[in-house]
């Protein structure tokens, strides 16, 4: 069987218990070497064969999987964060379906969760934002026209932007043209939960300047929105004047 495992956001102890067990049992591990913390490979047992997919094509990855399956070996395909986000897992699964090879998915802690933890923030603050847009800039890989940064920015909700820190000048322009006020809070989180994690707070109109000043050009998330500010309303769930299915409102 092939196990698609989320490695988590970076720190080795942020992989799930299930993910760690799959790594320990694996005869073959194919890991995304450009993004996965190599410290996670310490879970591998003696004799496990390890491949770095950063140096491989899809066809080569599938060839390794198919050979392992033919030899009755257990394979872990280790992706960064949670494989469901920018993991390119669908194309692998479709090919495995064609070959009649079974697989499972093991979720992981996405880097967008790690970034929030690094800043001690909540993406969904009452009366500020109740929606989170996870997206990226169009680059060498296109983005559907209706999913441009500018169009999403028009909503004014929380934005978590992947794979775009190398294009901060254009990103800043698109955010402003989409409707974000120049003073809207923003942050850059470099390698969330890794030992060399770095966070930089700025505003939308200083985003590019902040990235340059801190030498951040890759492996970072960009967070944008008023959730990074100080104003919000108290949650109704814990408000004493609010009745829930578990308690009655206080009578004043």
N, C-alpha and C positions, 0 to 999 in steps of 0.2 A: 504494500500500500504506500501511496505518497501522502505525506502529511504537510500541508501548507501551514506553516507556523509563523505567527506574528512575534517578532523578536522583542517588541516593546520599543520605547522611545530612545533607549541608549544604555541606561544603567542595567547591568546584568541581572540585578535582583528585581527588575520590573517586568521580566518575562513572567507569564502565568505559570502556575504549578503544572498545568497540563502541558504547556509548551516545553517546560524544562524536562518533564518526563519523556516527552517525545524525542528530545535531543539526546537524552541519556540512553535511550533504547535504539537509536538510529545506527544502521550499518553504513549509510551514506548520507552526507549532509551537503546540500548545495545552498550556499549562503550568498546574499547580496553584498559582496565585499566592499562596494563603494559607500555603503550606508550602515550596515550592521556592525555593532561593536564586536571586534574579534574576541573580546573577553568571554562572550557567550559560547565560544567554541570549547571552552574549558569543561562544559557539560558533556562533551563527546566522550564516548568510551574508547578504551585502547583498541586500536585496529580499525576504527571508523575511517572511511575514506571521505576526504573533504574537498569540495570544489568551490572555487570563487566564481560566481556567475557574472561578475563585472567583466571578466575576460572571455565570456562565452556568448554565443548567439542562442536564440530560442531553440533552434534545431539541435545544437550541441547539448543544451540542458535536457531536452526531451530524449536524446540518445542515451544520456547517462541514466535517466529515470527508467527508460525501457529496458536497458541492460540489467539494472538492479532488480527490476521486477521479474525479469526472466531468470535471475539467479536467486529468487525468493528472498531478497534483501529488503529491509525497511528503509525508506528514504524520507528525509526531512528537507523540504524546500523552505529555507529560512528567509523570510522577508522582513524588512524594517517596519517598525511601528505595527499597524494592523494591515494585513495584506489587502483589505478591501479598498484602501485609499492609495491610488497611484502605484499599485502593486503589480500591474500587468499579469494578473493571475488568470483572467478569463481565457486568454489565448492558450495558456498552458492546459487549463482544465478541458477546454474544447478538444484539444488534441489527444488528451488522455482518454476522453470519452470515445473518440474514434478508435483508439487502440484497445478499448475495453479494460483500461487500468483504473482501479478504484482509488479514491482519494478522500481526504477530509480536510476541513478548515479549522484551525485553532486560532481564535482571535488574540490580538495583542493590544497593548496600550499605545495608542497613536501619539505621534509627536505633538499633535495639537493639544492633547491632554497634558503632555509633559511641559509644553510651553506655558499653559495656564498655571500649572503647579510652580514653575520657575518664578512666575510673577505674583503668585498668590492672588489670582483674580478669578472672577466668575463671569463667564461669557453671557449669561442670561440674567441680567439684573432687572427687577420689576420697574416698569415705567421707563426703562432705558433701551433694552433690546431683549426680545424673546426669540430671536432667530439668529442662527449662525450660518454664514456662507463660507464653505470651504472650497477654495478655487485656486487658480494659478494664472499667471500671465501667459499669453500666447507667445511662443518662441519658435524654436526649431520644430516643436510639435504644436500643431494648431489647436485652437479652442473653438468650439462651435460659436458662430457669430452672436447668437443671443445670450451667450454666457461671458461677455466681455467684462473686464473689471469696471469699466465705466457704467455699464447697465446695472451691475450688482450694487455699485456704490450709490446709485440713485435711491436705494431702499434705506440707506442710513443705518442698517443693522450691523451687528458684529461681523467682521470679516477676518478669516484666517487664510493667509495667502502662502501657498507652498511654491517651491521651485521658481522663485522670482527675485531672490535677493541680488542676483547679478544684473537686474534690470530696474533698479530702484528709481532712476531718473524718469523713465517712461511710466513706471507704476505710479509714482507721485503725481505726475501730470494727469493720468487717467482717473485717479481717485478724486482729484480736485474738479476735473471736468464732469465727473459723475455726480457731484453735488456735496461731497464732504467739505465742511468748512476748513480753512487752513489750520485752525487751532485744534482740530479734532485730535485727541490723543492717539498715539501709535506706539508700537514697540517692535523691536527686532530681537528674536531669541535665537542665539547661535547654539547648536548642538544641545538642545534641551535634555537635561538629566545626565549628560555625559560629564566626566570629571572636569573638562575644560569648558563647561557651559558658560555662556555670557549673555547678559540681558542689557539692552539699551532702550531707554524710554525717550520718545521724541514726539513730534506732532506730524500731521500729514505733510505740512509744507516744509518740514526739516528732515524728512525721511531719507532722501538721497544723501544729504549732507552727513547725517548720523551714520549711515552705512559706510561712507568713505572715511570719515574720521576714526571709525573703530575698526577699519580694515576687514569688514565682513563682506565676503563675496560669494559664499556658498554655504550649504548645510545649515540654513537658517529659515525660520518662519517669520512672517510679518503679520502682526496683529493690528487691526484698526477698528476704532469705535469708541463711543462714549462710555462703554463698560470699563474702560481704563481710567475714567475720571472718578470724582468723589461724590457725585450726586445720584441718588437712586431712592426708591421707595421701599419701605419695609415689606417683607414677604407677608402675604395674607395668611399663609399656612400656619404661621406661629403667632399671629396677631391675636391677643386675648379677646378681641371683639368679633372674631370671625369663627363661625360654627363650621366644624368639619364632621366627617363620618365617625370620628373618634372622640370628639369632645364638643360640649356646648360652649357657646360664647359666654364670657363673663357678663353677668347682669350688673349694670352700674346703677 
